[in-house]
Amino acid sequence: MSKEKKPQQTEEVVSEVEVDEEFQAQMDPETEAARREASEEAIEASDEQASEQQPAEEQVDEAAELREQLEAEQNKYLRLLADYDNFKRRAQKDRQDAEKYRSQSLLTDLLPVLDNFGRALAVEAKSDEAASILKGLQMVQNNLLEAVKREGLEEIEALGKPFDPNFHQAVMQEKDESAEPGSVLMELQKGYTLKGRVLRPSMVKVNE
């Protein structure tokens, strides 16, 4: 029974297709344009729906990329903040040092003057006039030493002390059994510090 019905169904489908073709041929241009517009809108809506439905993997990759960018920007900000803090500390230290050692240049220029006072006062006075001059020089030297000490200038202790390359400059060596090895036997030129900073090391003779 089923074999006899199949040809009849095929004929009906063909007949419907022919009717549709005749109907489409008879449609006026406005109806055809409206049909095409509706078809295009349906295609566009389908494309939009397909574009909105991104695969889950692409969304995950995009989120991971955004997190990496955020971490990179945060690291960059932290580095800039650390650099700025270091800059502020260096600037503050430079200002403090400039204030602390403001008189360094002047005191360095005065060291030869102090040396000359020492040499002049080491001369033995052989007359009352010379003794009077030396006394005046001694007073001037004392006033000058008080002034430079107020600015933080201090003499470096050397004679009889262990040799320290941070404060002493060895220019001679000598063997002396009565002194400790490596100790300073003689100070040839005084050394000075300014608030802990060496302006000039002491020139010394060191025991072998």
TIDODO-828935 format. One record per residue: residue in one letter; y, z, x of N, C-alpha, C, O, CB in turn. Coordinates in steps of 0.02 Angstrom, whole numbers, plus 32768, in hexadecimal, padded with zeros to 4 digits. Atoms other than C-alpha are relative to their C-alpha. Last residue first. Glycine has a CB too. Example, Ala and Ser with C-alpha at 12.3 -4.5 7.8 and 13.67 -1.06 7.14 Angstrom:
// TIDODO-828935
S7FC57FFD7FD67FCB816582AC803780257FD9806E802D7FF280177FB98014/A7FC58000802D7F1F81868267803C8000802D803B802180618001803E7FCE/
//
This chain:
// TIDODO-828935
E803F8025800589978BE095057FC7802E7FEB7F8E80187FE47FEF7FDF8043/N80327FE87FD08A368C4194DE7FBF7FDA7FF67FA97FD07FBD7FF6804C7FF8/V803B7FE0801C8AB78BDB947F7FD0801580387FC97FF1806A7FDD7FD17FCE/K803280067FCC8B6A8BAC94AF7FC5802C7FEB7FCF80667FD9801B80168046/V801C7FC67FDF8BD78B9494167FD37FEC803B7FBE7FB280417FD8802B7FCE/M801D801F7FC48C4D8B2193B77FE88039802E80108063804380347FD18026/S7FEE7FE17FC08C668B74930E7FDE7FDA80397FA27FCA80357FED804B8001/P80317FD27FE28C578B0092798019801D80428045800080627FBD7FDC800B/R800E80137FBB8CF28ABA92237FCD8030801D7FD9806D801C80428000802B/L7FCB802F7FED8D218AB9916C7FF57FE6804780017FAC8056804580217FFB/V7FEE80047FB98C7C8B04913580377FCD800A802E7F927FFB7FC27FEF802C/R800880447FE68C7B8B27907A80197FFD8048804F8014805880277FCD7FD4/G804680117FF78C5E8BDC90467FF47FBA801C7FBC7FAC80327FDC80077FC1/K80257FEB803C8D0B8BFA8FFF7FB77FE880047F9C7FCC7FD480217FE47FC1/L7FD37FF980388D5A8B9A908F7FD7800C7FC27FB87FDF7FA6802E7FC17FF7/T801A801680428CF98BB091308037800A7FCC806280357FD47FC080277FEC/Y7FE27FE4803D8D378BB891E47FDC7FE47FC37FC27FAC7FC3804B7FF27FFD/G800F8028803C8CF58B9F9294801A80247FC2802480607FC37FB57FF47FFA/K800E7FDE803F8D418BE393347FF07FCE7FC8800B7F977FC5803B802C7FEC/Q7FCC800F80318D328B7F93D47FED80207FBD7FB4801A7FA7800A7FB27FF8/L7FCF802A7FDF8CD28BA69473803A7FEC7FD280727FE17FE97FDF7FC1801C/E7FDE802A80328C718C38942D80387FDA802380687FF7803B801C802B7FC4/M7FB780077FF98BFA8C7D94AF801B7FD37FC87FFB7FA27FB480127FE38046/L7FE67FDB7FC68B488CBE94B9804C7FFE8005806B802E801C7FE17FE48040/V7FC2801D7FE78B0C8C8C940C801B802C803880298067802F80357FF97FC7/S7FC27FE080168A578CBE93EF803C7FDF802180367FBC80537FFF804D800F/G7FE38020803A89C18C4B93FC803F80207FE68059800C7FB17FCF7FFD7FCA/P800480497FFE89628CBF9470801C7FE27FBF800F7FFB7F897FB67FE9800A/E8036801B802789A58D7194637FFD7FB4800680327F938005800780157FB6/A7FEF801280458A188DA694EE7FC27FE37FDD7F947FCC7FFD803B7FCD7FFD/S7FE87FC5802389F98E04959180107FF37FB7801D80227F91803E801B8023/E80387FD48010898C8D7A95D88016803D7FD77FED805C7FB47FDE80178040/D7FE87FBC7FF68A198CFC95D07FC980307FE97FBB80357FAD8044800D7FD9/K80357FCE800189ED8C4595E3801C804480118038804E80477FC77FEC8031/E80047FD77FC38A7A8BCF95B67FC880327FF87FBA80497FC0804480238010/Q80397FD280018A998B4595387FFD802480438010800980777FBD7FDB7FF2/M801A7FEB7FBF8B398AE695107FC4802E7FF57FBD804D7FC0803780248029/V7FE880317FCF8B878A8394807FE7801180467FEC7FE88074804D7FFC8000/A80127FEF7FBB8B308ADB93F080177FC8802E80047F8E80267FB3800B8007/Q800C803F7FDD8B8D8AC3934B7FF38010804A80218025806D803C7FCE7FF7/H7FF380047FB88B818B5B92DB7FF07FBB801B7FC27F9980047FD680358026/F7FBE7FE57FF08B918B74921F80137FF88049804E7FFE805B800280497FEE/N7FD3800A80398B018B1491D080478017800F807680007FEF7FE580267FC4/P7FE380447FFF8AAA8B049278802E7FF27FC580557FC27FC67FCA7FCD8002/D800A801D80438A948BC1927C80217FBC7FFF805E7FB78002801E802F7FC8/F7FE38042800A8A808C1093297FEC7FE57FBB7FB27FE47FA97FE97FD08038/P803280377FF88A558CC7931C80207FBD7FF180497FB77FC37FC3800C7FD2/K8027800F803C8AF38D33932B7FCA7FCB800F7FD27FA3803E802E7FE77FC7/G80387FD180078B338D7E93CE7FD57FF37FC37FA280157FBA801B80457FFE/L80147FDE7FC28BDA8D2293C07FCA80357FF27FD480627FC9803D80218021/A802B80277FD48BDE8CB593247FE58029803A7FA9802A804680257FC4801B/E80187FD37FCB8C338CFD928B7FCD7FDA802B7FA07FB980117FDF803F7FE1/I80497FFE7FFC8C8A8C72922C7FEC802E803A8004802680727FE27FB9800B/E801D80117FC08D418C9792077FB480057FFD7F9980307FDA801C802D8038/E80217FC97FDC8D7A8C9791527FE47FE580427FCF7FAC80477FC980207FD6/L801780137FBC8DF38C2B90ED7FE3803E8023800180748023803A7FE2802A/G804980017FFB8DFA8C5990337FE57FEC80447FA97FE4804B7FE67FD17FCF/E80188040801C8EAF8C3090087FB47FF980077F987FC77FF080237FC68023/R7FF57FFD80498EDF8CE690217FE97FC07FDE7FD87FC17FA3804A800C7FF1/K80367FD9801D8E8E8CD990CC800880077FB47FD780097F8F7FFC80468020/V803A802D80088F048C4A90F87FC480277FE37F9A800A7FC07FED7FE18044/A7FF2803480328F9D8CB790D57FC27FD47FF57FB17FC57FBC803B7FD48017/E80007FE180428F5A8D509130800A7FCB7FC97FEB7FCF7F94803780357FFB/L80457FF080128F2F8CE791C87FFC801F7FBA7FCD80117F957FE2802E8034/L8022803F80118FDF8C9C91CB7FB8800D7FEB7F9F7FEF7FBB80017FD1803C/N7FE78017804090308D4891C37FDD7FC07FE97FCD7FB77FAE804C7FF38005/N80197FD280338FC08D88924E80177FEA7FBA7FF07FEA7F8A80178048800E/Q8046800E800B8FE58CF092BB7FE3802B7FC77FBE80127F9D7FD8800B8040/V8004803F8025909F8D0592A47FB77FEF7FF07FA77FD97FB980217FC78028/M7FE87FF3804490948DBC92D57FFB7FC07FD57FE77FC27F9B8048801A8002/Q80347FDA802390298D93936D8014800D7FB87FEA800A7F8B7FF380428025/L8035802E801390A38D0C93A27FC980237FD97FAC80077FAA7FE37FDF803F/G7FE78028803891308D8C939E7FCC7FCE7FE77FC47FC47FAB80407FDA8016/K7FFE7FD4803A90CB8E03940980197FDA7FC27FFF7FE37F8B802C803E800E/L80457FFA801A90A38D7894817FFD802C7FC27FD6801F7F947FD2801C8036/I801080408021915C8D5394947FBA80027FE17FAF7FEB7FAA80047FC68033/S7FDA8003803E91828E0A94B57FF07FC07FD97FE97FC07F9C804B8005800F/A80207FD2802F90F68E14953680237FFF7FBD800280027F887FFF8047801C/A803D80218017913C8D7A958C7FDB802B7FCD7FC080127F9B7FD17FF0803B/E7FEB8038802B91E88DCB95947FC37FDB7FE47FC17FCA7FA9802C7FCF8028/D7FED7FE58042919F8E6E95D380137FC77FD080057FCA7F95803A80328008/S7FBB7FE6800191478E13965F800E801A7FB97FEB800C7F8980347FC98015/K7FF07FE37FBE90988DE196928047801A8004805D802F80397FF47FCD8036/A7FB87FF97FF790508DC195E4800E802380427FF5805A804E802180267FC5/E7FEA7FBD7FED8F9C8D8995ED804B8001800D80657FD880327FD98019803E/V7FDE7FFF7FC08F768CE8958E80198047800E803380697FE2803C7FCD8001/A80317FEF7FCD8EF78CFC9502801F800480458001801D80747FC77FCE8000/L80067FB87FFC8F858D0394847FCD801780347FCB805180467FEF801D7FBD/A7FC17FE37FE68FB28C4F94A77FFA804B8008801380678039803A7FEF7FD0/R7FF9800E7FB88EFE8C149496803F8020801D803E803A805580027FB4800B/G80337FDA7FDA8EE78C6C93F080057FF4804A7FFF802380727FBB7FED7FE8/F7FEB7FBA7FFF8F8C8C2A93AC7FCE802980287FE18054804F8006801B7FB8/N7FCA7FFB7FCE8F578B7B93E0801B80478003802B805F803980387FCF7FEF/D801D80047FBD8EB38B8A93828035800A8035802A802D80677FDC7FBD800A/L801F7FBF7FF28F0D8BC692E57FE0800180457FE2803480687FCB80107FCA/V7FC97FD17FF68F7C8B2C92EE7FE38046800F7FFB8069803B803080037FC2/P7FE780067FBA8EE38ABE9307803A802F800F80418046804880177FB9800D/L80307FE47FD08E9B8B08926580167FF680498010802580707FBC7FE07FF6/L7FE67FC47FDF8F398AE792007FD0801C80347FE48047805C800F80357FCC/D7FCA80127FD28F0C8A3291D5801B803C802680378035805D80397FDE7FDB/T801F80267FCA8E678A6B918B80347FEC803480277FEE80707FDC7FC27FE5/L801E7FD07FD28EC68AEE91287FDE7FDC803A7FDE7FF580727FCE802C7FDA/L7FCC7FDC7FDB8F368A6990DB7FE2803080337FF98033806C802D80277FD0/S7FDF802E7FD28EA589F790AC80358024802A80388019806780207FC67FD9/Q802C80117FC88E3E8A85906280237FD38033801E7FDF806F7FC17FDD7FE6/S7FDC7FF87FC08ECC8ACD8FF97FD77FEB803C7FEA7FF98075801580488008/R7FC2802580018E8C8A8C8F51802680028043804B7FD48053802D801B7FC9/Y7FF380167FBB8DDC8AC88F7880417FD8800480477FAA802D7FC67FD5801A/K80187FCF7FD08DBF8B318EDC80147FED804780258019806F7FB580067FFB/E7FD67FC480038E2C8AC78E697FEC803280368017805280547FF980217FBA/A7FBC80147FED8DDD8A238E9F802F803C7FFF805B80428029801A7FC97FD1/D7FFD80077FB88D328A758E9B80477FED8018805F8006804B7FCE7FCB8018/Q80057FBD7FE38D4D8AB08DE880057FFC804D80278025806C7FBE80227FEB/R7FC07FDD800C8D8B8A058DB27FFF8045801F8030805B803D800E80067FB4/D7FCD801F7FD58CF789AF8E06804380237FF78068802E802780067FB57FF0/K800A7FE77FBD8C808A2B8DB480347FE38030804C8006805D7FB97FEF8018/Q7FEB7FBA7FFD8CC98A068D097FF9801D804680248041805E7FD880297FCE/A7FB7800080038CBB894A8D26801B80488003804D8055802580197FDE7FBF/R7FE580177FBF8C08895C8D60804C80038000806B801780317FE87FBA800F/R800D7FCB7FCE8BDC89C78CC8801C7FEC8044803A801580677FB5800E8005/K7FD37FC8800C8C31894D8C517FF78037803380288054804B7FF6801C7FB9/F7FBC80147FED8BD888B98C9F803180397FF7805B8045802280177FC27FD8/N7FFD7FFF7FB78B3189108C9280457FEE801A805E800C80497FCC7FD0801E/D80017FBA7FEC8B5089328BDA80048007804C8029803180667FC280247FE5/Y7FBD7FE5800E8B80887C8BBF8005804980148038805E803080117FF87FB6/D7FD1801B7FCE8AE4883F8C168046801C7FF68069802B802680017FB37FFD/A800E7FDE7FC18A7988B38BAA80307FE8803880488010805F7FB77FF58015/L7FE87FBC80068ACD88738B0B7FF5802880408020804E80557FDD80237FC6/L7FB780027FFC8AB587BE8B41801C80477FFB804C8057801F801C7FD57FC8/R7FED800F7FBA89FE87DF8B63804B7FFF80098065801A803A7FE27FBD8016/L800D7FC47FD889E888358ABA80127FF58049802E8021806A7FB680167FFA/Y7FCC7FCE800F8A3C87A48A607FF7803E802A8028805A80437FFF80127FB5/K7FC280187FE189CC87248AB6803880327FF580608040802380137FBB7FE4/N80067FF47FB88933878A8A88803F7FEA80258056800B80537FC37FDB801C/Q7FFA7FB77FF5896C878F89D27FFB8010804A8021803A80637FC880257FDA/E7FB97FEE8008898B86D289D2800A804B800C803C805F802A80197FED7FBB/A7FDB801B7FC788DD86B18A19804A80137FFD80688024802F7FF97FB48003/E800F7FD67FC6888E8727899A80267FE8803E803F801080657FB58001800E/L7FDE7FC0800988E686CC890C7FF4802E803C8023804E80537FE780227FBF/Q7FB9800A7FF588AF8622894D802780417FF98055804E8020801C7FCC7FCF/E7FF6800A7FB887FC865E895A80497FF680118063801180427FD67FC48019/R80077FBF7FE0880286A288A8800B7FFA804C802B8025806A7FBB801F7FF2/L7FC27FDA800D884685FC88687FFD804580208030805D803A800A80077FB4/E7FCB801C7FD687B8859E88BE804280257FF6806780318026800A7FB67FF0/A800B7FEA7FBB87388612887180367FE6802F804D800A805C7FBB7FE9801A/A7FEF7FB97FFC878185F687C47FF7801B804780218042805F7FD580297FCF/E7FB77FFA8003877E853987DC801680488005804780578027801A7FE17FBF/D7FE480167FC086C9853D8816804C800780018069801B80337FED7FB8800F/V800E7FCB7FCE869785A5877E801E7FED8043803B801880647FB4800B8006/Q7FD37FC8800E86ED852B87087FF6803980328026805880477FF480197FB9/E7FBD80127FEA86968497875B803180397FF3805D8045801D80177FC07FDC/E7FFD7FFC7FB685EC84EE874A80467FEE801A805E800E80497FCC7FD18020/A7FF57FBA7FEB86068510869180078005804B802C802F80657FC7802C7FE7/P803D7FDB7FEE86178456866D8011804580198046805080377FD97FD98036/Q801280067FBA86B98423861E7FC08026800E7FB180597FEE803A8019802E/Q80417FDF7FF586BE8414855F7FEA7FF580497FBB7FCF80567FCA7FE67FCE/E7FF77FB78007877683EE854D7FC0802580107FC2805F8024801780117FBA/S7FDB7FE77FC68760833E85948009804C7FFD800B806D803180447FDF8005/A802C80027FC586D6831785178022801C803E8003803D80677FE97FB9800D/Q80327FCB80078740835284857FD28002803C7FBE803880527FD77FF57FC0/E7FDF7FC07FF487D082E884C17FCF80397FFC7FD2806980238038800B7FCE/D7FF27FFA7FB98760824F84D1802080448010801080648042802E7FC88018/S803F7FF37FDE871B82698422800A8009804B7FEA8034806A7FCE7FC67FF3/A80137FBB800D87C9827A83DC7FBF801280227FB7804A803B7FF9800C7FB5/E7FD57FD47FD987FB81D984337FEE80497FF57FEC80708025804A7FF47FEE/I801580057FBA8764817C83EC8029802F802B800E8051805780067FB7801A/A803F7FDC7FFA878881BB833B7FE77FFF80487FCB803080607FCB7FE17FD2/E7FF17FB88001883C8187834E7FC0802980067FBF805D8027802580127FBE/E7FE27FED7FBF880580D98385800F804B80028004806B803580407FD8800D/S803580027FCD879280C882EE8019801680447FF8803B80677FE17FBA8004/A80297FC4800B881A810082767FC8800380337FB58039804A7FE37FFF7FB9/E7FD97FC67FEA888F808082C37FD880407FF77FD8806C8022804180057FD9/R80007FFF7FB6880A7FF882B38025803E801A800F805E804A80207FC0801C/R80447FEE7FEA87ED802081FB7FFD8006804C7FDE803380677FCD7FCD7FE8/A80097FB9800C88A7802281D97FBC801780187FB4804D8034800880107FB6/A7FD87FDB7FCE88BA7F7A822C7FF8804A7FF87FF3806F8029804A7FED7FFA/E802180067FBF882A7F3181C48025802780368005804780607FFA7FB68015/T803B7FD4800288757F7581257FDB7FFE80417FC2803180597FD27FEC7FC7/E7FE87FBB7FFE891C7F2881527FC680307FFF7FC580628024802F800F7FC5/P7FEC7FEA7FBC88CC7E80817E80168048800480088069803680387FD4801A/D7FBE80197FED88747E6D80D38013801C80447FF6804D805A803580137FCB/M7FCC7FCC7FFB87B97E8D80C780427FE0801580447FB3803E7FEC80368032/Q7FD28003803887517DF5808D803880338005806880307FDE7FDB80097FC0/A7FDB803F7FFD86FC7DDC813480347FFB7FCA80687FDC7FD37FD07FC57FFB/Q7FD17FFC7FC986CD7E95813A80297FC1800580657FC380167FDC800E8043/F7FCB7FD28014867F7E89808D8036800480368072800580277FE480457FF2/E7FD580228030861D7DEC80BC803B802B7FEB807280137FE27FD87FEB7FC2/E7FDB80347FDC85DD7E438157802F7FDA7FD180677FCB7FE37FD07FCF8022/D7FCC7FE07FD885AF7EDD80F380297FCC802580667FD280287FE180318032/V7FCB7FEA802E85527E7280718039802080268073801380177FE480317FCC/E7FDB803B801484F17E1A80FA803980127FD1806F7FF57FD57FD17FCD7FDF/V7FD780157FC784C27EC18146802A7FC47FEE80647FBF80007FD47FEF803D/E7FC77FD27FFA84887F01809C802D7FEB8039806A7FF080327FE88047800A/S7FD2800E8036841B7E658080803D802C8004807580147FF87FDE80087FBD/V7FDE803E7FEE83CB7E7A812A80347FEF7FCB806B7FD97FDB7FCE7FC68007/V7FD27FF17FC983A37F2E810080277FC3801380647FC8801D7FDA801B803D/E7FC77FDB801B83567EFC8056803480108035806F800B80287FE880417FDF/E7FD4802E802382EB7E7580A5803D80237FE4807380077FE37FD97FDD7FC9/T7FDD80287FCE82A67EF1812180307FD07FDF80687FC67FF67FCF7FDA802B/Q7FCB7FD67FE2827B7F6B809680287FD9803280657FE280367FE1803E8022/Q7FCC7FF88032821A7EE38036803A8028801B80748018800E7FE580217FC1/P7FD8803E800481BA7EB080D2803880087FCE806F7FEE7FDA7FD47FC47FED/K7FD6800A7FC481837F6880ED80287FC07FFC80637FC4800C7FD57FFE803E/K7FBB7FEC800C81427F89803A802D7FF0803A80697FE9802E8003804A7FF2/E7FE0802E802E809D7F258044804A80107FF880717FE47FE87FDD80017FBD/K7FF580407FDE805F7F8180E180257FD07FD380497FA67FEE7FBE7FE28016/S7FC67FFC7FD58078802B808E800F7FC0802280497FB280317FF680358033/M7FC480008029800080008000803F8000802B806F7FDE801B8000803C7FD1/
//
